[in-house]
Amino acid sequence: MLEIKPEEDEFVKKEINFEEEEVEDSYDKLKELKAKVEQQLGINNEIDQEELKYEVLLERIKDMAEEKNEELANVLESLLKDSEIEQQNKEK
C-alpha cells in the first residue's frame, strides 16, 4: 500500500504582510474613489429612504400602466363613474 507522509499533505502557507501605512493609503484612495463615483452618479449619503421607496413604487406603477394601459383606462373610467354616482346621491 502507498504511504503518504504527513508533510506532503500540508500546503505551504505564505504570509502576506502589509505595512499599516499602505493599508491606510489604500483605504483612503478607495474612499475617495467611492465619493467621486457617488458624486458623478448624483448619489449622496443623505438619501431619504422614504423618498426612495416612493420613487421605486412610482416607477413600478408607471411600468404597469404602460404594460396594461387598457386595463388602467377601464379602472379609471369605473372610478369616475362611481364618483359621479356618489356626487349625484349627495345632491339628492
DRENGUBA-990575 format. One line per field, with one value per residue: residue number from 1; x negated, y negated, z of N, C-alpha, C, O in turn. Coordinates in steps of 0.2 Angstrom, whole numbers, m for minus. Each point is the difference from the previous one (the first is absolute). Last residue first. Example, Ala and Ser with C-alpha at 12.3 -4.5 7.8 and 13.67 -1.06 7.14 Angstrom:
2
num <- [2:1]
nu <- [m64:1]
nv <- [11:34]
nw <- [35:m1]
cau <- [m4:4]
cav <- [m6:m6]
caw <- [1:0]
cu <- [4:m4]
cv <- [m5:m6]
cw <- [3:0]
ou <- [m3:m5]
ov <- [m6:1]
ow <- [1:3]
//
This chain:
92
num <- [92:91:90:89:88:87:86:85:84:83:82:81:80:79:78:77:76:75:74:73:72:71:70:69:68:67:66:65:64:63:62:61:60:59:58:57:56:55:54:53:52:51:50:49:48:47:46:45:44:43:42:41:40:39:38:37:36:35:34:33:32:31:30:29:28:27:26:25:24:23:22:21:20:19:18:17:16:15:14:13:12:11:10:9:8:7:6:5:4:3:2:1]
nu <- [395:m28:m20:m4:m17:m28:m11:m6:m24:m24:m5:m12:m28:m17:m4:m20:m28:m10:m8:m26:m22:m6:m15:m30:m25:m28:m9:2:m19:m24:0:m3:m25:m15:4:m12:m26:m5:4:m20:m20:3:m6:m27:m22:m29:m23:m28:m5:m5:5:m24:m28:m12:m11:m27:m22:m8:m17:m28:m16:m8:m23:m27:m11:m12:m28:m21:m8:m18:m28:m15:m10:m18:m5:m5:8:m11:8:m7:6:8:4:3:m26:m11:6:m7:5:m3:15:m5]
nv <- [m323:m4:22:21:m2:6:27:11:m4:15:24:2:1:23:18:m3:9:27:9:m4:18:22:m1:1:19:0:m24:m5:9:m15:m21:4:2:m22:m12:9:m8:m23:m2:6:m19:m19:5:m2:m23:m10:m13:8:m7:m5:m2:8:m8:2:24:9:m7:12:23:0:m4:21:17:m6:5:25:8:m7:14:23:m1:m2:22:23:27:27:29:28:29:29:27:27:29:23:14:9:27:28:27:25:25:29]
nw <- [m19:m10:3:m20:m23:m1:m5:m26:m16:3:m14:m26:m6:1:m22:m20:2:m7:m26:m13:3:m17:m24:m3:5:m6:13:29:20:9:21:28:15:11:26:25:10:16:28:21:9:21:28:13:1:4:m2:m6:m31:m28:m24:m18:2:27:11:m4:16:25:3:1:24:18:m3:9:26:10:m2:18:24:2:3:25:18:m8:m3:m13:1:m5:m2:1:m13:7:0:2:4:26:13:m12:m7:m18:m9:m5]
cau <- [7:4:m1:4:7:2:0:6:6:0:2:7:3:m1:4:7:1:0:7:5:m1:3:7:3:7:2:m2:5:6:m1:m1:7:4:m3:3:7:0:m2:5:5:m2:0:8:3:6:6:6:1:m4:2:5:7:1:2:6:5:0:3:7:3:0:5:6:1:2:7:5:0:4:7:2:1:7:m2:1:0:0:2:m4:4:m4:m2:0:7:2:m3:4:m3:m1:1:m4:4]
cav <- [2:m6:m6:2:m1:m7:m3:3:m4:m6:1:1:m7:m4:2:m1:m7:m2:2:m4:m6:2:0:m6:2:7:0:m4:4:6:m2:m1:7:3:m4:2:6:0:m3:4:5:m3:m1:7:1:3:m2:4:m3:4:m5:4:0:m7:m2:3:m3:m7:1:2:m6:m5:4:0:m7:m1:3:m4:m6:1:2:m6:m4:m5:m7:m5:m6:m5:m6:m6:m5:m5:m7:m2:m1:m6:m6:m4:m7:m4:m7:m6]
caw <- [1:m2:5:6:m2:0:7:4:m2:3:7:1:m1:6:5:m2:1:8:2:m2:4:7:m1:0:0:m2:m7:m4:0:m4:m7:m2:m1:m6:m6:m1:m2:m7:m4:m1:m5:m7:m2:m2:4:m3:3:6:6:6:3:m1:m7:m2:2:m4:m6:0:2:m6:m5:3:m2:m7:m1:2:m5:m6:1:1:m7:m4:2:5:m2:5:m3:4:m1:1:3:m5:2:m1:m7:m3:2:6:m2:6:m1:0]
cu <- [2:7:4:m1:4:7:2:1:6:6:0:3:8:4:0:5:7:2:0:7:6:0:3:8:4:7:1:m2:5:6:m1:0:7:4:m3:3:8:0:m2:6:5:m2:1:7:3:6:6:7:2:m4:2:6:7:1:2:7:5:1:4:7:3:1:6:7:1:2:7:5:0:4:8:3:1:7:m2:0:0:m1:4:m5:4:m4:m2:1:7:2:m3:4:m2:m2:1:m4]
cv <- [m1:2:m6:m5:2:m1:m7:m2:3:m5:m7:1:1:m7:m4:2:m2:m7:m1:2:m5:m6:2:0:m7:2:7:0:m4:4:6:m3:m2:7:3:m4:3:6:0:m2:6:5:m2:0:7:1:2:m2:5:m4:4:m4:3:0:m7:m2:3:m3:m6:1:2:m6:m5:3:m1:m8:m1:3:m4:m6:1:1:m6:m4:m5:m7:m5:m7:m6:m6:m7:m5:m5:m8:m2:m2:m7:m6:m4:m7:m4:m6]
cw <- [7:2:m1:6:6:m1:1:7:3:m2:3:7:0:m2:6:5:m2:1:8:3:m2:4:6:m1:0:m1:m3:m8:m5:m1:m5:m8:m3:m2:m6:m6:m2:m3:m7:m4:m1:m5:m7:m2:m2:4:m4:4:6:5:7:3:m1:m7:m2:2:m5:m6:0:1:m7:m5:3:m2:m8:m2:2:m5:m6:0:1:m7:m4:1:5:m3:5:m5:4:0:0:4:m6:2:0:m7:m2:2:7:m1:7:0]
ou <- [6:4:3:5:5:3:3:5:4:2:4:5:3:3:5:5:4:4:6:4:3:5:6:4:4:2:2:5:4:1:3:4:2:1:4:4:1:2:4:2:1:3:4:3:3:m1:5:2:5:m6:6:5:4:5:6:4:4:5:5:4:4:6:5:4:5:6:4:4:6:5:3:4:5:4:1:m3:5:m5:6:m5:3:0:m5:4:2:0:4:2:3:m5:6:m6]
ov <- [1:m5:m3:m1:m3:m5:m2:m2:m4:m3:m1:m3:m4:m2:m2:m4:m4:m2:m2:m4:m3:m1:m3:m4:m1:3:1:1:4:3:0:2:4:1:0:3:2:1:1:4:2:1:2:4:1:3:m4:4:4:m1:m2:1:m2:m4:m1:m1:m3:m3:m1:m1:m4:m2:m1:m3:m4:m1:m1:m3:m3:m1:m2:m4:m2:m1:1:m2:m1:m1:m1:0:m2:m2:1:m3:m3:m6:m4:m3:1:m1:m1:0]
ow <- [2:0:4:3:2:3:4:3:2:4:4:2:2:5:3:1:3:4:2:1:4:4:2:2:4:m4:m6:m4:m4:m6:m5:m4:m4:m6:m5:m4:m5:m6:m5:m4:m5:m5:m4:m4:m6:5:m1:4:m1:0:2:0:m5:m2:m1:m4:m3:m2:m3:m5:m2:m1:m4:m4:m2:m2:m4:m4:m2:m3:m5:m3:m2:m4:6:m5:4:m3:m1:3:m5:6:m3:m3:m5:m2:m2:m5:5:m4:2:3]
//
